[in-house]
Amino acid sequence: MSIVVTEREEEIINKIEHPEAIQGPPPPKYVAFLAGMFSGIAKNAVGHPMDVLKCRLQTAPPGRFKGVFDCFWQTLKFEGPFGFYKGFTPPLVGWVFMDSIMLGSLHTYRQLVKEYMYPDETKLPLLGHMIAGLGSGLTVSFVAAPIEQFKVRLQVQYDNKTKVYSGPIDVARKIYKQAGIRGIYNGLASTMIFRTNFVWWWGSYEVITQYFEKHTRMSAPAINFWAGGLSATVFWIFAYPADVVKQNIMLDSPVKSEKKFPHWIDAVKYIYREKGLAGFGKGFVPAIIRSFPANAAALLAFEWVMRLSK
């Protein structure tokens, strides 16, 4: 007995068996850089207050804060609500630029990896996503290092006694005067080490996205939101100790002869000697609290703009 398949049923079967055929060509590369700008705005708007707490707990001398809530209370008590937005301008401008470079280059690396390493695959495999993530992390480090240094120096100005800079431009001007362009890029190597962990971020983002697409009926924006938040949490679990080291190096003197940490390993030894293994987890709670909503919003914004371009 033969089974008659209508044209409509055949179309549905083809979409199920060959989903790559309905995706169409990828958006132009420049669209990913534009989408990254929207991602940066969303991330900064949602996540900056927790980033301030994270930074202060990571770099404060032993005994200054008893914990997350004490840091929160002291900031609110002595600096008011605006204390949570110190250093806001560098990431507002910087994260727009950084996420544009990060996500734009990620999109480009995915296409290049697919074209040159997996030309016969219909879809980029997980390893390809991880390789593209690594390339994206190393690329954006050249933009991120100065911006993050300016941000962290402003964030640790607790009061008039610790105030050295009047704003991000003043930070850049004084550091350049002290140590030139080398000083502006103080912490570049530690930034690159930290961002090698992008392999976990973009690898887990792909795994989580694929799981939700296959096992749930969530909409594409909902999947982007949850995959973005959960994958960022995975990233911070792996990357956090390197972030603590990076923050301490960025607060070091930009002048080579005056450096407390001439090498990356010197900062690692200092943190361990002064605070033990627990020192590499200082500020972890606000970082994790911040990571999900900030990055979920960021990835939702990025993917939304990418869909509009198709």
N, C-alpha and C positions, 0 to 999 in steps of 0.2 A: 504494500500500500504506500503510495507516494504522498509526501507532505508538501502542500503548496504554501510557499512563503511569499507574503505580499511584499511590495517595495518598501513599505514603511517598516515592516518587521526586519527586512534585510538591512535597512539603514541603521536600526537600533543595534543589531548584531555586530555590524561593522564598527560601530562606535565603541562597543564593549571590547571587542577583540583587538581593535587597532586604535587605541585612544590617541596615539601620537599623530594620527592623520587629521584629527580635528583641532589640534592645538594651533596650527598655522605657524607662520614664520615668527621667530622671536622679535620682540620690540627692538627698535634701533638702540645702539649702545648709549647714546646720549640721554635717552629716557631714564635709564637706570640711575644716572648721576642726578637727574632732576628729582626722581623719586626719593633718592637718598637725602636730599635737602628737607623734604617733608618729614622723613624719618627722624632727622636730627632735631627738628623743632618739637616733634611729639615727645621724643626721649627727654629733652631738657626740661620741658614744661612739667612732666610727670615726676622725674627722678631726682632733681637737683637737691632738695632738702636732705634726703637720705645720703646723697653723695657727700655733703658737707660733714655729716656725722661720721661716715665711714673714714673720710680723710683725716679728721681730727683724732679718731681713735687709733688709726694706723701710725700716726706720727707723734702723738703726744708723749712726753716723758713719763716714766713710771710714776703712778700715784696721782696724776692730774685728774683723771676721771675714774670713777669706780665701775663704770660700765656704760651701756648704751643709754639707759634712762637718765643716768647722772649727766652724761654729755648733753643729752637733749635738754634737761632741766637747766643746766648752767648756761647753755647757749640762749635759751628763752629768757632766763632771769636777767642776765647781764647784757644781752644784745638785742632782745626783743625778737619778734617774728622775722625781721629782716636779716637777723643773724644767720638764718638758714639759707639765705640767698646770697651770701658772700661768695665772690668768685663766679657769679651767675653769668656775667657778660662774656668771658672767654668761651665757655661751652655753648652759650646761646649762638654766638657767631661760629665758634669752633666746631661744635657738633653738627651744625648744618653743613659746614664744609667737610668735616671728617666723615660723616655718614654718606655724604655725596661721593667722596672718594672711595670709602670702604665698600658700599653697596654697588656703586658703579663699577669698580674694578672687580668685585666679586662676580657680577653679571658677565663682564668681559672675560675673566679667567674661566668661567664655566663654559663659555662658547669656545674658547681656545683649547681647553683641555678636551672637550668633546670632539673638536675638529681634528686635533693632532694625536691624541692618545686613544680615543675610542671612536674612530670614524665609522666603524661597522655596527655600533650599538644604536638602538633606537632611542635610548634614554641614558643620560649620564649616570654611571653607577656611583655608589656611596663613596668609594675611594676618590673618584673624580671631584665630588663635592668637597671632600676634605682637602684635597690639593688646592682647589680654587680658594677655599677658605684661608689656607696658609698664605697663599700669594696675596690675598686681600689684606691680611693682617700685617704682613711685612711692608706692603705698599703704603698703607695708611699711617704707619708708624712715623714716616717722615713729616706728616702733617700733624699727627697727634702729639709728638714729643714736646714741641714748644707750647702748644695750647694747654696741655695738661700741666706743664710746669708752671705756667702763669696762674692757672686755676688753683693749684695746690698751695702756692705761696700766698694767694689772697685768702684762701679758706682757713688758714691757720693763724690769721690775725685776730686774736681773741679780744683784744682791747687796745687802748692807746699805747700801752707799754710795748705791745708786740707788733704795733702797726709800723710797717716799713714802706708800704706802697699805697698810693692813692687810687690805683686802678690798673687794669691790664696794660694800658699803654705805658704807664709809669714803670710797671714790672719789666716790660720789654726794653725800655730805654735804659734803665739802671743796669740790667744784666748785660746788655750790649756794651755799655760803657765799661763795665768791669772786665768782661771776657770776650767781647766780640761775638761772632756767629757761633763759635764753639760753645759759649755760655748759653746762647739761645737753644742749642741742641743738647744741653746737659740732660742726660738720661735717655738718649736715643737708643743705646744698646739695650738698656733694661726695658724700654718700651717694646722693642722688637722681640725680646725674650718673652715678655708678657703676652704679646699678641700671636705668638706661635700657637697658643691655645685656641685660636680660631678654628683649628682642625676639629675640636670637640664641639664648638658652637654650630658650625655649618653642617658637620656630619650628623649631629643629633637633630638639627632642624629638619633635615631631609628624612631621617628615620621617623620622627614624630609626625611629620606631614603625611608621609606615605601610610602610616598606621591609621591616622584619622580618616584619610580618604577612603581606605579600604574597609574600615570597621565601624564607621559612624556615618550619620546623615547630616553632619554639620555643614553649614554653608562655607564657601571659600574664605570669607572674611573671618569667620569664627575659627576656622582651622589656622589661619595666619596668626590670629591673636594668641591662641593657646600654644601653638608650636613655637612662636616667637618668645613667649614668656618662659616656657619650659626649657627650651634649648639654651636660653640665656642663663638660666639657673644651673644647667649642666656646665656651661662654660665657666661660671664663677667658682663652682666647686673645684674644678681643675686648676683654674688660673689664679686663685686668690693669693696664695703665698708669693707668687711673682709680682702681684700688684703691690703688696706691702713693701717688698724690696724696692720696687720702682718709685713709690711715693717718697721713701726715705732718701733715695739717691737724688730725686728732683729737688729736695730741700737742702741738699748739700751745697757748699760754696761753688759757684760757677768757675772760680779761678782755680786752675789746675794745681798750682803749688799749695793751695789752701784746702784742698779737698780732704774731708774726713774719710771718704770712701773712694780711693783712686780706682778701684776695680769693683765689679759687680759682687764678687765673692766677699769683699770686705764688708759690704752692707749686710750680707747674709750672716756673716760671723758676728757682727755687732748686734743684730736683732736677737740672735740666739743667745749671745752672752748676757745681754741686758734683760731679756724677757722670756728666754727659753723657747721651746717649741710653740707655746701658746702665743708668742709674739707674732707668729706668721698668720694667726687667725684674728688678730685685733681688728675690730670693725666689721667682722664677717656678717653679723646679724643685720645691720642696716643695708649692707651690700646685697644680701639675699632678698630682703624685703623690697628693696628698690628694683632689683634686676627684673622681676617678673612684670610688674605693671609698666615700667619704663620701656623695656624692650618689646613687650607685647604690643604696646601702642605704636612703637617705632616700626615694627615689622608689618603691622596692620596698615599703617600709612604707606609704607613702601610698596607692598603688594597691591594696594588699592590703586595707586598711581600707575603701576605697571599694567594692571588690567585695563585701565582707561585708555592706554596707548594701543591696545590690540584692536 
